[in-house]
Amino acid sequence: MEKKIKPVNTIRKLLSGVPVIMVALGDSLTYGWMVDKGYLDFMGEMIGEEFPDARFSLINCGMPAGTALAHV
């Protein structure tokens, strides 16, 4: 039985053009508080460069606060 490794499955989807939705959870760093361009913007650019035929969406669920756990 083949063991499923989620990053490998996601990479396969990105390579094949299957739509991929990625959700980022976190605090103000994830949200991109007080910056023009946050790390999710850079991540989206890098994914687009590495997988030019990919169809993907990045959903930012970051919450600017002291810690990500404050919202759980």
HTML snippet that shows the backbone in 3Dmol.js (N, CA, C, O; Angstrom):
<script src="https://3Dmol.org/build/3Dmol-min.js"></script>
<div id="view" style="width:600px;height:400px;position:relative"></div>
<script>
const pdb = `
ATOM      1  N   MET A   1       0.846  -1.183   0.000  1.00  0.00           N
ATOM      2  CA  MET A   1       0.000   0.000   0.000  1.00  0.00           C
ATOM      3  C   MET A   1       0.891   1.245   0.000  1.00  0.00           C
ATOM      4  O   MET A   1       1.813   1.364   0.807  1.00  0.00           O
ATOM      5  N   GLU A   2       0.598   2.172  -0.921  1.00  0.00           N
ATOM      6  CA  GLU A   2       1.392   3.394  -1.031  1.00  0.00           C
ATOM      7  C   GLU A   2       1.008   4.373   0.078  1.00  0.00           C
ATOM      8  O   GLU A   2      -0.169   4.677   0.271  1.00  0.00           O
ATOM      9  N   LYS A   3       2.007   4.856   0.795  1.00  0.00           N
ATOM     10  CA  LYS A   3       1.775   5.847   1.844  1.00  0.00           C
ATOM     11  C   LYS A   3       1.552   7.203   1.189  1.00  0.00           C
ATOM     12  O   LYS A   3       2.320   7.611   0.318  1.00  0.00           O
ATOM     13  N   LYS A   4       0.497   7.902   1.611  1.00  0.00           N
ATOM     14  CA  LYS A   4       0.204   9.218   1.053  1.00  0.00           C
ATOM     15  C   LYS A   4       1.013  10.280   1.776  1.00  0.00           C
ATOM     16  O   LYS A   4       0.981  10.372   3.003  1.00  0.00           O
ATOM     17  N   ILE A   5       1.731  11.072   1.014  1.00  0.00           N
ATOM     18  CA  ILE A   5       2.508  12.171   1.550  1.00  0.00           C
ATOM     19  C   ILE A   5       1.911  13.442   0.967  1.00  0.00           C
ATOM     20  O   ILE A   5       2.047  13.694  -0.230  1.00  0.00           O
ATOM     21  N   LYS A   6       1.256  14.239   1.790  1.00  0.00           N
ATOM     22  CA  LYS A   6       0.481  15.373   1.300  1.00  0.00           C
ATOM     23  C   LYS A   6       1.280  16.385   0.480  1.00  0.00           C
ATOM     24  O   LYS A   6       0.776  16.829  -0.552  1.00  0.00           O
ATOM     25  N   PRO A   7       2.498  16.779   0.875  1.00  0.00           N
ATOM     26  CA  PRO A   7       3.219  17.726   0.004  1.00  0.00           C
ATOM     27  C   PRO A   7       3.446  17.163  -1.401  1.00  0.00           C
ATOM     28  O   PRO A   7       3.378  17.897  -2.387  1.00  0.00           O
ATOM     29  N   VAL A   8       3.716  15.868  -1.485  1.00  0.00           N
ATOM     30  CA  VAL A   8       3.938  15.256  -2.799  1.00  0.00           C
ATOM     31  C   VAL A   8       2.655  15.306  -3.613  1.00  0.00           C
ATOM     32  O   VAL A   8       2.694  15.586  -4.811  1.00  0.00           O
ATOM     33  N   ASN A   9       1.519  15.038  -2.981  1.00  0.00           N
ATOM     34  CA  ASN A   9       0.243  15.100  -3.692  1.00  0.00           C
ATOM     35  C   ASN A   9      -0.044  16.517  -4.176  1.00  0.00           C
ATOM     36  O   ASN A   9      -0.544  16.702  -5.286  1.00  0.00           O
ATOM     37  N   THR A  10       0.264  17.508  -3.361  1.00  0.00           N
ATOM     38  CA  THR A  10       0.045  18.902  -3.754  1.00  0.00           C
ATOM     39  C   THR A  10       0.933  19.279  -4.929  1.00  0.00           C
ATOM     40  O   THR A  10       0.482  19.947  -5.860  1.00  0.00           O
ATOM     41  N   ILE A  11       2.179  18.861  -4.893  1.00  0.00           N
ATOM     42  CA  ILE A  11       3.101  19.141  -6.000  1.00  0.00           C
ATOM     43  C   ILE A  11       2.596  18.492  -7.279  1.00  0.00           C
ATOM     44  O   ILE A  11       2.656  19.104  -8.346  1.00  0.00           O
ATOM     45  N   ARG A  12       2.103  17.269  -7.191  1.00  0.00           N
ATOM     46  CA  ARG A  12       1.546  16.607  -8.381  1.00  0.00           C
ATOM     47  C   ARG A  12       0.379  17.403  -8.955  1.00  0.00           C
ATOM     48  O   ARG A  12       0.261  17.554 -10.171  1.00  0.00           O
ATOM     49  N   LYS A  13      -0.479  17.910  -8.079  1.00  0.00           N
ATOM     50  CA  LYS A  13      -1.617  18.711  -8.537  1.00  0.00           C
ATOM     51  C   LYS A  13      -1.142  19.999  -9.193  1.00  0.00           C
ATOM     52  O   LYS A  13      -1.667  20.391 -10.235  1.00  0.00           O
ATOM     53  N   LEU A  14      -0.155  20.661  -8.598  1.00  0.00           N
ATOM     54  CA  LEU A  14       0.370  21.899  -9.173  1.00  0.00           C
ATOM     55  C   LEU A  14       0.972  21.650 -10.551  1.00  0.00           C
ATOM     56  O   LEU A  14       0.813  22.464 -11.460  1.00  0.00           O
ATOM     57  N   LEU A  15       1.662  20.526 -10.703  1.00  0.00           N
ATOM     58  CA  LEU A  15       2.272  20.190 -11.991  1.00  0.00           C
ATOM     59  C   LEU A  15       1.241  19.842 -13.050  1.00  0.00           C
ATOM     60  O   LEU A  15       1.454  20.108 -14.233  1.00  0.00           O
ATOM     61  N   SER A  16       0.130  19.253 -12.640  1.00  0.00           N
ATOM     62  CA  SER A  16      -0.866  18.786 -13.611  1.00  0.00           C
ATOM     63  C   SER A  16      -1.937  19.819 -13.934  1.00  0.00           C
ATOM     64  O   SER A  16      -2.763  19.596 -14.820  1.00  0.00           O
ATOM     65  N   GLY A  17      -1.935  20.954 -13.223  1.00  0.00           N
ATOM     66  CA  GLY A  17      -2.929  21.980 -13.492  1.00  0.00           C
ATOM     67  C   GLY A  17      -4.237  21.796 -12.752  1.00  0.00           C
ATOM     68  O   GLY A  17      -5.188  22.543 -12.980  1.00  0.00           O
ATOM     69  N   VAL A  18      -4.299  20.810 -11.867  1.00  0.00           N
ATOM     70  CA  VAL A  18      -5.494  20.622 -11.032  1.00  0.00           C
ATOM     71  C   VAL A  18      -5.561  21.798 -10.059  1.00  0.00           C
ATOM     72  O   VAL A  18      -4.543  22.144  -9.458  1.00  0.00           O
ATOM     73  N   PRO A  19      -6.732  22.424  -9.884  1.00  0.00           N
ATOM     74  CA  PRO A  19      -6.821  23.556  -8.954  1.00  0.00           C
ATOM     75  C   PRO A  19      -6.441  23.162  -7.525  1.00  0.00           C
ATOM     76  O   PRO A  19      -6.854  22.117  -7.021  1.00  0.00           O
ATOM     77  N   VAL A  20      -5.652  24.018  -6.891  1.00  0.00           N
ATOM     78  CA  VAL A  20      -5.202  23.796  -5.519  1.00  0.00           C
ATOM     79  C   VAL A  20      -5.557  25.032  -4.695  1.00  0.00           C
ATOM     80  O   VAL A  20      -5.304  26.161  -5.116  1.00  0.00           O
ATOM     81  N   ILE A  21      -6.138  24.813  -3.538  1.00  0.00           N
ATOM     82  CA  ILE A  21      -6.430  25.902  -2.609  1.00  0.00           C
ATOM     83  C   ILE A  21      -5.567  25.696  -1.376  1.00  0.00           C
ATOM     84  O   ILE A  21      -5.595  24.633  -0.755  1.00  0.00           O
ATOM     85  N   MET A  22      -4.798  26.724  -1.024  1.00  0.00           N
ATOM     86  CA  MET A  22      -3.947  26.685   0.165  1.00  0.00           C
ATOM     87  C   MET A  22      -4.437  27.750   1.136  1.00  0.00           C
ATOM     88  O   MET A  22      -4.703  28.887   0.745  1.00  0.00           O
ATOM     89  N   VAL A  23      -4.552  27.374   2.398  1.00  0.00           N
ATOM     90  CA  VAL A  23      -5.018  28.292   3.432  1.00  0.00           C
ATOM     91  C   VAL A  23      -3.899  28.488   4.438  1.00  0.00           C
ATOM     92  O   VAL A  23      -3.327  27.518   4.936  1.00  0.00           O
ATOM     93  N   ALA A  24      -3.584  29.748   4.739  1.00  0.00           N
ATOM     94  CA  ALA A  24      -2.543  30.076   5.711  1.00  0.00           C
ATOM     95  C   ALA A  24      -3.203  30.557   6.994  1.00  0.00           C
ATOM     96  O   ALA A  24      -3.971  31.519   6.985  1.00  0.00           O
ATOM     97  N   LEU A  25      -2.900  29.886   8.094  1.00  0.00           N
ATOM     98  CA  LEU A  25      -3.383  30.261   9.416  1.00  0.00           C
ATOM     99  C   LEU A  25      -2.224  30.849  10.199  1.00  0.00           C
ATOM    100  O   LEU A  25      -1.097  30.365  10.100  1.00  0.00           O
ATOM    101  N   GLY A  26      -2.489  31.874  10.966  1.00  0.00           N
ATOM    102  CA  GLY A  26      -1.408  32.435  11.768  1.00  0.00           C
ATOM    103  C   GLY A  26      -1.771  33.776  12.359  1.00  0.00           C
ATOM    104  O   GLY A  26      -2.943  34.139  12.463  1.00  0.00           O
ATOM    105  N   ASP A  27      -0.748  34.496  12.741  1.00  0.00           N
ATOM    106  CA  ASP A  27      -0.942  35.784  13.419  1.00  0.00           C
ATOM    107  C   ASP A  27      -0.610  36.933  12.458  1.00  0.00           C
ATOM    108  O   ASP A  27      -0.816  36.824  11.249  1.00  0.00           O
ATOM    109  N   SER A  28      -0.097  38.025  13.010  1.00  0.00           N
ATOM    110  CA  SER A  28       0.152  39.220  12.194  1.00  0.00           C
ATOM    111  C   SER A  28       1.211  38.996  11.113  1.00  0.00           C
ATOM    112  O   SER A  28       1.168  39.656  10.075  1.00  0.00           O
ATOM    113  N   LEU A  29       2.153  38.086  11.331  1.00  0.00           N
ATOM    114  CA  LEU A  29       3.152  37.794  10.294  1.00  0.00           C
ATOM    115  C   LEU A  29       2.485  37.153   9.084  1.00  0.00           C
ATOM    116  O   LEU A  29       2.813  37.471   7.941  1.00  0.00           O
ATOM    117  N   THR A  30       1.554  36.256   9.343  1.00  0.00           N
ATOM    118  CA  THR A  30       0.805  35.631   8.256  1.00  0.00           C
ATOM    119  C   THR A  30      -0.087  36.655   7.575  1.00  0.00           C
ATOM    120  O   THR A  30      -0.163  36.703   6.347  1.00  0.00           O
ATOM    121  N   TYR A  31      -0.751  37.461   8.363  1.00  0.00           N
ATOM    122  CA  TYR A  31      -1.663  38.478   7.849  1.00  0.00           C
ATOM    123  C   TYR A  31      -0.942  39.485   6.957  1.00  0.00           C
ATOM    124  O   TYR A  31      -1.501  39.967   5.973  1.00  0.00           O
ATOM    125  N   GLY A  32       0.306  39.797   7.310  1.00  0.00           N
ATOM    126  CA  GLY A  32       1.070  40.798   6.576  1.00  0.00           C
ATOM    127  C   GLY A  32       0.894  42.188   7.156  1.00  0.00           C
ATOM    128  O   GLY A  32       0.858  43.178   6.425  1.00  0.00           O
ATOM    129  N   TRP A  33       0.786  42.254   8.460  1.00  0.00           N
ATOM    130  CA  TRP A  33       0.540  43.506   9.175  1.00  0.00           C
ATOM    131  C   TRP A  33       1.673  44.500   8.959  1.00  0.00           C
ATOM    132  O   TRP A  33       2.843  44.171   9.158  1.00  0.00           O
ATOM    133  N   MET A  34       1.325  45.703   8.556  1.00  0.00           N
ATOM    134  CA  MET A  34       2.256  46.827   8.429  1.00  0.00           C
ATOM    135  C   MET A  34       3.332  46.616   7.349  1.00  0.00           C
ATOM    136  O   MET A  34       4.418  47.186   7.448  1.00  0.00           O
ATOM    137  N   VAL A  35       3.046  45.817   6.340  1.00  0.00           N
ATOM    138  CA  VAL A  35       3.978  45.645   5.225  1.00  0.00           C
ATOM    139  C   VAL A  35       3.211  45.792   3.912  1.00  0.00           C
ATOM    140  O   VAL A  35       2.011  45.527   3.850  1.00  0.00           O
ATOM    141  N   ASP A  36       3.902  46.209   2.887  1.00  0.00           N
ATOM    142  CA  ASP A  36       3.277  46.306   1.569  1.00  0.00           C
ATOM    143  C   ASP A  36       3.134  44.935   0.924  1.00  0.00           C
ATOM    144  O   ASP A  36       2.205  44.680   0.157  1.00  0.00           O
ATOM    145  N   LYS A  37       4.077  44.061   1.254  1.00  0.00           N
ATOM    146  CA  LYS A  37       4.106  42.739   0.649  1.00  0.00           C
ATOM    147  C   LYS A  37       4.515  41.733   1.717  1.00  0.00           C
ATOM    148  O   LYS A  37       5.624  41.801   2.247  1.00  0.00           O
ATOM    149  N   GLY A  38       3.625  40.805   2.030  1.00  0.00           N
ATOM    150  CA  GLY A  38       3.899  39.816   3.063  1.00  0.00           C
ATOM    151  C   GLY A  38       4.472  38.534   2.487  1.00  0.00           C
ATOM    152  O   GLY A  38       4.632  38.393   1.275  1.00  0.00           O
ATOM    153  N   TYR A  39       4.779  37.600   3.386  1.00  0.00           N
ATOM    154  CA  TYR A  39       5.426  36.374   2.917  1.00  0.00           C
ATOM    155  C   TYR A  39       4.508  35.531   2.049  1.00  0.00           C
ATOM    156  O   TYR A  39       4.995  34.763   1.219  1.00  0.00           O
ATOM    157  N   LEU A  40       3.193  35.649   2.213  1.00  0.00           N
ATOM    158  CA  LEU A  40       2.292  34.900   1.339  1.00  0.00           C
ATOM    159  C   LEU A  40       2.326  35.432  -0.091  1.00  0.00           C
ATOM    160  O   LEU A  40       2.147  34.672  -1.043  1.00  0.00           O
ATOM    161  N   ASP A  41       2.555  36.725  -0.243  1.00  0.00           N
ATOM    162  CA  ASP A  41       2.723  37.282  -1.585  1.00  0.00           C
ATOM    163  C   ASP A  41       3.958  36.682  -2.252  1.00  0.00           C
ATOM    164  O   ASP A  41       3.920  36.296  -3.420  1.00  0.00           O
ATOM    165  N   PHE A  42       5.048  36.609  -1.496  1.00  0.00           N
ATOM    166  CA  PHE A  42       6.274  36.016  -2.022  1.00  0.00           C
ATOM    167  C   PHE A  42       6.082  34.530  -2.309  1.00  0.00           C
ATOM    168  O   PHE A  42       6.576  34.019  -3.313  1.00  0.00           O
ATOM    169  N   MET A  43       5.366  33.842  -1.428  1.00  0.00           N
ATOM    170  CA  MET A  43       5.113  32.419  -1.625  1.00  0.00           C
ATOM    171  C   MET A  43       4.316  32.195  -2.911  1.00  0.00           C
ATOM    172  O   MET A  43       4.616  31.280  -3.678  1.00  0.00           O
ATOM    173  N   GLY A  44       3.305  33.026  -3.144  1.00  0.00           N
ATOM    174  CA  GLY A  44       2.522  32.915  -4.373  1.00  0.00           C
ATOM    175  C   GLY A  44       3.370  33.136  -5.614  1.00  0.00           C
ATOM    176  O   GLY A  44       3.215  32.435  -6.614  1.00  0.00           O
ATOM    177  N   GLU A  45       4.263  34.107  -5.549  1.00  0.00           N
ATOM    178  CA  GLU A  45       5.161  34.361  -6.682  1.00  0.00           C
ATOM    179  C   GLU A  45       6.091  33.173  -6.926  1.00  0.00           C
ATOM    180  O   GLU A  45       6.315  32.778  -8.071  1.00  0.00           O
ATOM    181  N   MET A  46       6.625  32.610  -5.853  1.00  0.00           N
ATOM    182  CA  MET A  46       7.542  31.475  -5.998  1.00  0.00           C
ATOM    183  C   MET A  46       6.824  30.254  -6.559  1.00  0.00           C
ATOM    184  O   MET A  46       7.370  29.553  -7.410  1.00  0.00           O
ATOM    185  N   ILE A  47       5.605  29.994  -6.093  1.00  0.00           N
ATOM    186  CA  ILE A  47       4.840  28.865  -6.624  1.00  0.00           C
ATOM    187  C   ILE A  47       4.566  29.091  -8.107  1.00  0.00           C
ATOM    188  O   ILE A  47       4.695  28.167  -8.910  1.00  0.00           O
ATOM    189  N   GLY A  48       4.190  30.313  -8.472  1.00  0.00           N
ATOM    190  CA  GLY A  48       3.929  30.631  -9.871  1.00  0.00           C
ATOM    191  C   GLY A  48       5.142  30.458 -10.759  1.00  0.00           C
ATOM    192  O   GLY A  48       5.024  30.024 -11.905  1.00  0.00           O
ATOM    193  N   GLU A  49       6.313  30.798 -10.232  1.00  0.00           N
ATOM    194  CA  GLU A  49       7.549  30.628 -10.999  1.00  0.00           C
ATOM    195  C   GLU A  49       7.935  29.157 -11.138  1.00  0.00           C
ATOM    196  O   GLU A  49       8.362  28.716 -12.205  1.00  0.00           O
ATOM    197  N   GLU A  50       7.781  28.411 -10.060  1.00  0.00           N
ATOM    198  CA  GLU A  50       8.170  26.997 -10.051  1.00  0.00           C
ATOM    199  C   GLU A  50       7.187  26.120 -10.831  1.00  0.00           C
ATOM    200  O   GLU A  50       7.576  25.131 -11.453  1.00  0.00           O
ATOM    201  N   PHE A  51       5.912  26.498 -10.786  1.00  0.00           N
ATOM    202  CA  PHE A  51       4.850  25.726 -11.430  1.00  0.00           C
ATOM    203  C   PHE A  51       4.023  26.670 -12.326  1.00  0.00           C
ATOM    204  O   PHE A  51       2.909  27.040 -11.956  1.00  0.00           O
ATOM    205  N   PRO A  52       4.550  27.059 -13.489  1.00  0.00           N
ATOM    206  CA  PRO A  52       3.897  28.077 -14.310  1.00  0.00           C
ATOM    207  C   PRO A  52       2.500  27.697 -14.804  1.00  0.00           C
ATOM    208  O   PRO A  52       1.695  28.583 -15.090  1.00  0.00           O
ATOM    209  N   ASP A  53       2.197  26.421 -14.908  1.00  0.00           N
ATOM    210  CA  ASP A  53       0.874  25.990 -15.369  1.00  0.00           C
ATOM    211  C   ASP A  53      -0.095  25.735 -14.222  1.00  0.00           C
ATOM    212  O   ASP A  53      -1.226  25.302 -14.443  1.00  0.00           O
ATOM    213  N   ALA A  54       0.347  26.003 -13.004  1.00  0.00           N
ATOM    214  CA  ALA A  54      -0.481  25.707 -11.826  1.00  0.00           C
ATOM    215  C   ALA A  54      -1.671  26.649 -11.744  1.00  0.00           C
ATOM    216  O   ALA A  54      -1.601  27.819 -12.121  1.00  0.00           O
ATOM    217  N   ARG A  55      -2.757  26.100 -11.243  1.00  0.00           N
ATOM    218  CA  ARG A  55      -3.945  26.886 -10.917  1.00  0.00           C
ATOM    219  C   ARG A  55      -4.111  26.785  -9.407  1.00  0.00           C
ATOM    220  O   ARG A  55      -4.537  25.753  -8.888  1.00  0.00           O
ATOM    221  N   PHE A  56      -3.774  27.858  -8.709  1.00  0.00           N
ATOM    222  CA  PHE A  56      -3.814  27.791  -7.255  1.00  0.00           C
ATOM    223  C   PHE A  56      -4.337  29.092  -6.662  1.00  0.00           C
ATOM    224  O   PHE A  56      -4.263  30.157  -7.275  1.00  0.00           O
ATOM    225  N   SER A  57      -4.862  28.972  -5.464  1.00  0.00           N
ATOM    226  CA  SER A  57      -5.330  30.124  -4.695  1.00  0.00           C
ATOM    227  C   SER A  57      -4.706  30.059  -3.316  1.00  0.00           C
ATOM    228  O   SER A  57      -4.629  28.991  -2.709  1.00  0.00           O
ATOM    229  N   LEU A  58      -4.262  31.202  -2.825  1.00  0.00           N
ATOM    230  CA  LEU A  58      -3.762  31.311  -1.464  1.00  0.00           C
ATOM    231  C   LEU A  58      -4.783  32.119  -0.669  1.00  0.00           C
ATOM    232  O   LEU A  58      -5.093  33.257  -1.024  1.00  0.00           O
ATOM    233  N   ILE A  59      -5.297  31.539   0.391  1.00  0.00           N
ATOM    234  CA  ILE A  59      -6.263  32.231   1.233  1.00  0.00           C
ATOM    235  C   ILE A  59      -5.570  32.596   2.539  1.00  0.00           C
ATOM    236  O   ILE A  59      -5.081  31.729   3.262  1.00  0.00           O
ATOM    237  N   ASN A  60      -5.536  33.872   2.824  1.00  0.00           N
ATOM    238  CA  ASN A  60      -4.854  34.365   4.009  1.00  0.00           C
ATOM    239  C   ASN A  60      -5.860  34.484   5.158  1.00  0.00           C
ATOM    240  O   ASN A  60      -6.732  35.353   5.146  1.00  0.00           O
ATOM    241  N   CYS A  61      -5.726  33.607   6.138  1.00  0.00           N
ATOM    242  CA  CYS A  61      -6.578  33.646   7.330  1.00  0.00           C
ATOM    243  C   CYS A  61      -5.791  34.121   8.546  1.00  0.00           C
ATOM    244  O   CYS A  61      -6.145  33.808   9.683  1.00  0.00           O
ATOM    245  N   GLY A  62      -4.723  34.878   8.305  1.00  0.00           N
ATOM    246  CA  GLY A  62      -3.939  35.434   9.401  1.00  0.00           C
ATOM    247  C   GLY A  62      -4.738  36.509  10.140  1.00  0.00           C
ATOM    248  O   GLY A  62      -5.517  37.249   9.538  1.00  0.00           O
ATOM    249  N   MET A  63      -4.530  36.577  11.448  1.00  0.00           N
ATOM    250  CA  MET A  63      -5.220  37.550  12.290  1.00  0.00           C
ATOM    251  C   MET A  63      -4.181  38.358  13.032  1.00  0.00           C
ATOM    252  O   MET A  63      -3.399  37.794  13.797  1.00  0.00           O
ATOM    253  N   PRO A  64      -4.150  39.691  12.822  1.00  0.00           N
ATOM    254  CA  PRO A  64      -3.159  40.495  13.542  1.00  0.00           C
ATOM    255  C   PRO A  64      -3.523  40.555  15.028  1.00  0.00           C
ATOM    256  O   PRO A  64      -4.521  41.159  15.420  1.00  0.00           O
ATOM    257  N   ALA A  65      -2.692  39.916  15.830  1.00  0.00           N
ATOM    258  CA  ALA A  65      -2.880  39.876  17.287  1.00  0.00           C
ATOM    259  C   ALA A  65      -1.577  39.386  17.911  1.00  0.00           C
ATOM    260  O   ALA A  65      -0.573  39.220  17.219  1.00  0.00           O
ATOM    261  N   GLY A  66      -1.600  39.161  19.205  1.00  0.00           N
ATOM    262  CA  GLY A  66      -0.395  38.735  19.909  1.00  0.00           C
ATOM    263  C   GLY A  66       0.108  37.372  19.460  1.00  0.00           C
ATOM    264  O   GLY A  66       1.303  37.200  19.217  1.00  0.00           O
ATOM    265  N   THR A  67      -0.784  36.415  19.351  1.00  0.00           N
ATOM    266  CA  THR A  67      -0.410  35.068  18.917  1.00  0.00           C
ATOM    267  C   THR A  67      -1.540  34.449  18.127  1.00  0.00           C
ATOM    268  O   THR A  67      -2.690  34.870  18.249  1.00  0.00           O
ATOM    269  N   ALA A  68      -1.231  33.473  17.333  1.00  0.00           N
ATOM    270  CA  ALA A  68      -2.255  32.778  16.558  1.00  0.00           C
ATOM    271  C   ALA A  68      -3.188  32.018  17.476  1.00  0.00           C
ATOM    272  O   ALA A  68      -4.366  31.857  17.155  1.00  0.00           O
ATOM    273  N   LEU A  69      -2.698  31.550  18.605  1.00  0.00           N
ATOM    274  CA  LEU A  69      -3.527  30.768  19.518  1.00  0.00           C
ATOM    275  C   LEU A  69      -4.595  31.608  20.217  1.00  0.00           C
ATOM    276  O   LEU A  69      -5.539  31.061  20.786  1.00  0.00           O
ATOM    277  N   ALA A  70      -4.454  32.915  20.178  1.00  0.00           N
ATOM    278  CA  ALA A  70      -5.441  33.772  20.835  1.00  0.00           C
ATOM    279  C   ALA A  70      -6.816  33.666  20.181  1.00  0.00           C
ATOM    280  O   ALA A  70      -7.818  34.051  20.784  1.00  0.00           O
ATOM    281  N   HIS A  71      -6.875  33.147  18.950  1.00  0.00           N
ATOM    282  CA  HIS A  71      -8.126  33.092  18.209  1.00  0.00           C
ATOM    283  C   HIS A  71      -8.709  31.691  18.152  1.00  0.00           C
ATOM    284  O   HIS A  71      -9.733  31.479  17.504  1.00  0.00           O
ATOM    285  N   VAL A  72      -8.090  30.750  18.804  1.00  0.00           N
ATOM    286  CA  VAL A  72      -8.577  29.364  18.748  1.00  0.00           C
ATOM    287  C   VAL A  72      -9.719  29.183  19.716  1.00  0.00           C
ATOM    288  O   VAL A  72     -10.271  28.088  19.822  1.00  0.00           O
TER     289      VAL A  72
END
`;
const viewer = $3Dmol.createViewer("view");
viewer.addModel(pdb, "pdb");
viewer.setStyle({}, {cartoon: {color: "spectrum"}});
viewer.zoomTo();
viewer.render();
</script>
